[in-house]
Amino acid sequence: MFINYFKGEPNKYVIRYKNGRVLNHGEGLDFWYIPFNTSIAVVDTVSQDALFIFNESTANFQEVAIQGHLTYRFETPLEAAKYLDFSIEPRTGEYRKKDVEKLSQRVINAVQSHTRKSINTFSLDQALISAKEISNQVLAAVSDEISLKKLGVVVESLYFTAITPTPEMQKALEAEYREGLQRNADKAIYDRRAASVEEERKIQQREMDTEIELEERRKDLVGMQAENSLKLAEAEAKADEMKLNPYADLAPQALIGLALKEFAGNAGRIGSLNITPDMLGQVINWVGGQRDGRDSKQSSK
């Protein structure tokens, strides 16, 4: 009869079966055993990573490729061993069956199932920019997945690294985006031109307002000058009238005498003065006529 020794590794949950029943179990367990009636199962308790990529359709029936990775671990290894075969070959440490490999696919299937439900509520445009939101929704749903809880599996994290449309749709979206950028660029040019025209209009309006203001001031100035000139003329006329009023009641002979006196006073500035007999006769006749007129007016009174 041969007796073998088994030494468990850290982070390995070892389950020892004897005649089909659990004899003992625990992490890093080591023991002596008899090969013919002992089976050994090992469940890896460290976190496991799994990469995935699959295609799903959005709410507007557009296909997208979803790529990401998840991290899971066994929270209750003993429960998992009830539904999956983790038995190993003691001499090599290799699993006798591929249930461990199948488990990773089961977790990915659960993720895909809930992803389909979530992404079907998003349009293509929304899905392409909502990777984090969708992954959070899926993680919450997978954490409550009954089939995974039954296996004692806990999904620790889930990330969608990329949500991409089909190549044809991506080209169409890129073209639409480029057109949008071009429209924005054209609009920016138009806005700059419109702003330039508006500024030019404002400058012209300010220049026109300035000219109007200058003309109004010039008009006021001309009016003021005309008013001042009129007042000056009226003042001069009134002054002349006040100067001449004293001479109104004088006899013509007296006026002529005053005139001759004025001539005599300015004789030094007069080059020559010729008084002809005709002129003298006209003056005498005029004076005589003026006197007769005045005498007749006084007699009538």
C-alpha positions as a printed NumPy array, in Angstrom:
array([[  0.   ,   0.   ,   0.   ],
       [  1.434,   3.369,  -1.081],
       [  0.914,   6.541,   0.896],
       [  1.443,   9.861,  -0.849],
       [  1.836,  13.355,   0.472],
       [ -0.018,  16.378,  -0.947],
       [  0.975,  19.944,  -0.167],
       [ -1.426,  22.728,  -1.12 ],
       [ -0.291,  26.089,  -2.478],
       [ -1.302,  29.475,  -1.045],
       [ -4.456,  30.924,  -2.605],
       [ -5.521,  27.395,  -3.505],
       [ -8.564,  26.006,  -1.777],
       [ -7.99 ,  22.242,  -1.38 ],
       [-10.841,  19.785,  -0.932],
       [ -9.992,  16.193,   0.041],
       [-12.506,  13.525,  -0.851],
       [-12.416,   9.996,   0.55 ],
       [-14.713,   7.45 ,  -1.004],
       [-16.694,  10.323,  -2.605],
       [-17.238,  12.292,   0.594],
       [-15.534,  15.484,   1.75 ],
       [-13.005,  14.539,   4.374],
       [-11.424,  17.936,   4.966],
       [-10.909,  21.208,   3.092],
       [ -9.177,  24.584,   3.389],
       [ -6.643,  26.923,   1.822],
       [ -3.1  ,  25.618,   1.441],
       [ -4.132,  22.272,   2.95 ],
       [ -1.494,  19.488,   3.094],
       [ -1.926,  15.882,   4.098],
       [ -0.967,  12.232,   3.571],
       [ -3.376,  10.198,   1.539],
       [ -3.912,   6.795,  -0.009],
       [ -4.337,   7.237,  -3.787],
       [ -6.871,   4.454,  -4.429],
       [ -9.63 ,   5.923,  -2.208],
       [ -8.759,   9.662,  -2.251],
       [ -9.622,  12.413,  -4.708],
       [ -8.304,  15.924,  -4.526],
       [ -9.991,  19.072,  -5.868],
       [ -8.311,  22.472,  -6.027],
       [-10.181,  25.751,  -6.481],
       [ -8.134,  28.825,  -7.304],
       [ -9.274,  31.639,  -4.959],
       [ -7.281,  34.462,  -6.544],
       [ -9.045,  36.852,  -8.919],
       [ -9.278,  35.687, -12.515],
       [ -9.277,  37.953, -15.579],
       [-11.207,  37.251, -18.754],
       [-11.181,  39.169, -22.037],
       [-14.212,  39.239, -24.299],
       [-15.563,  40.707, -27.519],
       [-19.024,  40.212, -28.989],
       [-21.511,  41.962, -31.263],
       [-24.88 ,  43.379, -30.272],
       [-27.509,  45.665, -31.812],
       [-28.59 ,  49.076, -30.594],
       [-32.141,  50.404, -30.324],
       [-32.007,  51.671, -33.926],
       [-30.84 ,  48.243, -35.193],
       [-27.201,  49.177, -35.696],
       [-24.608,  46.529, -34.936],
       [-21.746,  47.395, -32.603],
       [-18.733,  45.438, -31.405],
       [-18.258,  45.483, -27.628],
       [-14.809,  44.756, -26.282],
       [-13.758,  44.616, -22.662],
       [-12.482,  42.593, -19.738],
       [-13.829,  41.413, -16.411],
       [-12.414,  40.16 , -13.133],
       [-14.072,  37.453, -11.055],
       [-13.251,  35.108,  -8.18 ],
       [-14.727,  32.255,  -6.204],
       [-16.261,  33.54 ,  -2.997],
       [-17.415,  30.085,  -1.766],
       [-15.094,  27.455,  -3.307],
       [-16.8  ,  24.584,  -1.552],
       [-20.144,  25.521,  -3.156],
       [-18.486,  25.817,  -6.577],
       [-17.031,  22.323,  -6.202],
       [-20.554,  20.929,  -5.886],
       [-21.419,  21.963,  -9.463],
       [-18.054,  21.969, -11.211],
       [-15.341,  19.326, -11.352],
       [-12.108,  20.784,  -9.936],
       [-10.403,  17.442,  -9.39 ],
       [ -6.731,  17.333, -10.301],
       [ -4.056,  14.79 , -11.055],
       [ -1.978,  14.933,  -7.826],
       [  1.311,  14.161,  -9.53 ],
       [  1.013,  16.908, -12.209],
       [ -1.485,  19.315, -10.628],
       [ -3.476,  19.508, -13.869],
       [ -7.259,  19.471, -13.92 ],
       [ -8.78 ,  16.227, -15.112],
       [-11.664,  18.05 , -16.816],
       [-12.114,  21.469, -18.449],
       [-14.869,  22.79 , -16.184],
       [-12.585,  25.648, -15.035],
       [-12.174,  26.846, -18.615],
       [-15.909,  26.561, -19.192],
       [-16.605,  28.71 , -16.11 ],
       [-14.921,  31.736, -17.692],
       [-17.188,  31.39 , -20.705],
       [-20.237,  31.112, -18.431],
       [-19.359,  34.435, -16.815],
       [-18.841,  36.039, -20.237],
       [-22.205,  34.646, -21.409],
       [-23.912,  36.251, -18.422],
       [-22.214,  39.546, -19.21 ],
       [-23.288,  39.367, -22.86 ],
       [-26.874,  38.554, -21.925],
       [-27.219,  41.599, -19.683],
       [-25.283,  43.777, -22.134],
       [-27.815,  42.925, -24.826],
       [-30.674,  44.052, -22.569],
       [-28.912,  47.29 , -21.713],
       [-27.592,  48.316, -25.115],
       [-30.955,  47.684, -26.773],
       [-32.192,  50.801, -24.983],
       [-29.5  ,  53.03 , -26.528],
       [-29.299,  54.463, -30.008],
       [-26.057,  54.074, -31.929],
       [-24.88 ,  57.609, -31.158],
       [-25.662,  57.197, -27.469],
       [-24.059,  53.752, -27.22 ],
       [-20.766,  54.952, -28.706],
       [-20.31 ,  57.501, -25.907],
       [-21.885,  55.55 , -23.039],
       [-19.434,  52.676, -22.519],
       [-18.94 ,  53.453, -18.826],
       [-22.654,  53.865, -18.153],
       [-23.521,  50.591, -19.903],
       [-20.735,  48.656, -18.173],
       [-21.956,  49.892, -14.759],
       [-25.491,  48.743, -15.573],
       [-24.246,  45.334, -16.698],
       [-22.012,  44.906, -13.648],
       [-24.948,  45.59 , -11.321],
       [-27.086,  43.046, -13.202],
       [-24.362,  40.373, -13.303],
       [-23.743,  40.771,  -9.568],
       [-27.351,  39.597,  -9.011],
       [-27.117,  36.743, -11.521],
       [-28.56 ,  33.676,  -9.784],
       [-26.548,  31.157, -11.812],
       [-23.27 ,  32.781, -10.802],
       [-24.282,  33.09 ,  -7.162],
       [-25.083,  29.393,  -7.217],
       [-21.512,  28.692,  -8.311],
       [-20.131,  31.007,  -5.662],
       [-18.712,  33.364,  -8.299],
       [-18.398,  37.098,  -7.663],
       [-17.689,  39.508, -10.531],
       [-15.419,  42.15 ,  -9.024],
       [-15.073,  44.518, -11.992],
       [-16.275,  44.936, -15.539],
       [-14.993,  47.385, -18.129],
       [-15.937,  48.025, -21.733],
       [-12.749,  49.189, -23.381],
       [-14.424,  49.92 , -26.72 ],
       [-17.845,  50.103, -28.342],
       [-17.379,  50.465, -32.092],
       [-19.77 ,  50.426, -35.058],
       [-19.272,  48.449, -38.242],
       [-16.569,  49.777, -40.617],
       [-19.195,  51.071, -43.076],
       [-21.137,  52.868, -40.362],
       [-17.935,  54.248, -38.865],
       [-17.004,  55.773, -42.245],
       [-20.481,  57.282, -42.509],
       [-20.224,  58.736, -39.007],
       [-16.767,  60.115, -39.745],
       [-18.063,  61.725, -42.935],
       [-21.   ,  63.224, -41.054],
       [-18.663,  64.476, -38.348],
       [-16.338,  66.046, -40.921],
       [-19.323,  67.721, -42.57 ],
       [-20.371,  69.037, -39.194],
       [-16.884,  70.442, -38.588],
       [-16.915,  72.056, -42.024],
       [-20.325,  73.597, -41.352],
       [-19.06 ,  74.927, -38.045],
       [-15.989,  76.355, -39.776],
       [-18.164,  77.991, -42.447],
       [-20.456,  79.377, -39.77 ],
       [-17.463,  80.763, -37.899],
       [-16.244,  82.494, -41.089],
       [-19.736,  83.859, -41.731],
       [-20.001,  85.074, -38.141],
       [-16.62 ,  86.816, -38.424],
       [-17.675,  88.472, -41.664],
       [-21.019,  89.487, -40.212],
       [-19.28 ,  90.875, -37.142],
       [-16.842,  92.795, -39.377],
       [-19.717,  94.244, -41.435],
       [-21.572,  95.164, -38.254],
       [-18.494,  96.886, -36.837],
       [-18.015,  98.755, -40.124],
       [-21.653,  99.817, -40.031],
       [-21.227, 101.041, -36.467],
       [-18.143, 103.045, -37.455],
       [-19.987, 104.614, -40.4  ],
       [-22.955, 105.355, -38.173],
       [-20.689, 107.021, -35.624],
       [-19.04 , 109.074, -38.382],
       [-22.458, 110.096, -39.707],
       [-23.643, 110.996, -36.219],
       [-20.496, 113.081, -35.758],
       [-21.09 , 114.903, -39.062],
       [-24.719, 115.518, -38.15 ],
       [-23.671, 116.861, -34.771],
       [-21.085, 119.142, -36.423],
       [-23.675, 120.406, -38.902],
       [-26.124, 121.062, -36.073],
       [-23.454, 123.011, -34.223],
       [-22.545, 124.911, -37.408],
       [-26.224, 125.685, -37.944],
       [-26.512, 126.978, -34.402],
       [-23.335, 129.021, -34.896],
       [-24.599, 130.565, -38.171],
       [-27.914, 131.401, -36.531],
       [-26.14 , 132.933, -33.589],
       [-23.864, 134.973, -35.904],
       [-26.872, 136.208, -37.936],
       [-28.696, 137.124, -34.754],
       [-25.643, 138.959, -33.463],
       [-25.205, 140.778, -36.793],
       [-28.86 , 141.829, -36.775],
       [-28.589, 143.052, -33.212],
       [-25.386, 144.918, -34.105],
       [-27.055, 146.56 , -37.142],
       [-30.051, 147.512, -35.032],
       [-27.756, 148.951, -32.392],
       [-25.768, 150.927, -34.976],
       [-28.988, 152.221, -36.611],
       [-30.311, 153.263, -33.252],
       [-27.024, 154.976, -32.446],
       [-27.105, 156.838, -35.752],
       [-30.711, 157.805, -35.094],
       [-29.789, 159.116, -31.66 ],
       [-26.906, 161.084, -33.209],
       [-29.148, 162.659, -35.904],
       [-32.166, 163.389, -33.699],
       [-30.716, 166.69 , -32.39 ],
       [-30.411, 167.988, -35.978],
       [-34.045, 167.286, -36.869],
       [-35.359, 170.631, -35.575],
       [-32.517, 172.798, -37.003],
       [-33.126, 175.109, -39.964],
       [-31.575, 174.108, -43.281],
       [-29.307, 177.147, -43.16 ],
       [-27.978, 175.944, -39.849],
       [-27.414, 172.461, -41.223],
       [-25.553, 173.901, -44.214],
       [-23.532, 176.045, -41.895],
       [-22.626, 172.988, -39.808],
       [-21.726, 171.085, -42.948],
       [-19.472, 173.887, -44.137],
       [-17.906, 174.036, -40.706],
       [-17.268, 170.272, -40.871],
       [-15.717, 170.741, -44.3  ],
       [-13.579, 173.537, -42.949],
       [-12.442, 171.369, -40.04 ],
       [-11.339, 168.623, -42.409],
       [ -9.874, 170.951, -45.038],
       [ -6.425, 169.671, -44.37 ],
       [ -7.487, 166.172, -45.492],
       [ -9.406, 167.413, -48.564],
       [ -7.263, 167.789, -51.647],
       [ -9.555, 170.13 , -53.589],
       [-13.218, 171.184, -53.519],
       [-14.856, 172.997, -56.448],
       [-18.16 , 174.795, -55.863],
       [-19.694, 175.924, -59.128],
       [-22.321, 178.662, -59.46 ],
       [-24.87 , 176.073, -60.526],
       [-24.253, 173.997, -57.445],
       [-24.441, 177.052, -55.215],
       [-27.676, 178.087, -56.897],
       [-29.198, 174.67 , -56.387],
       [-28.276, 174.73 , -52.713],
       [-29.814, 178.204, -52.248],
       [-32.952, 177.144, -54.062],
       [-33.154, 173.993, -51.969],
       [-32.659, 175.904, -48.751],
       [-35.212, 178.471, -49.8  ],
       [-37.689, 175.748, -50.733],
       [-37.198, 174.012, -47.477],
       [-37.738, 177.249, -45.561],
       [-40.926, 178.122, -47.474],
       [-42.236, 174.678, -46.739],
       [-41.501, 174.98 , -43.056],
       [-43.116, 178.459, -42.906],
       [-46.263, 177.23 , -44.604],
       [-46.473, 174.314, -42.174],
       [-46.111, 176.659, -39.204],
       [-48.757, 179.04 , -40.558],
       [-51.166, 176.183, -41.127],
       [-50.722, 175.162, -37.569]])
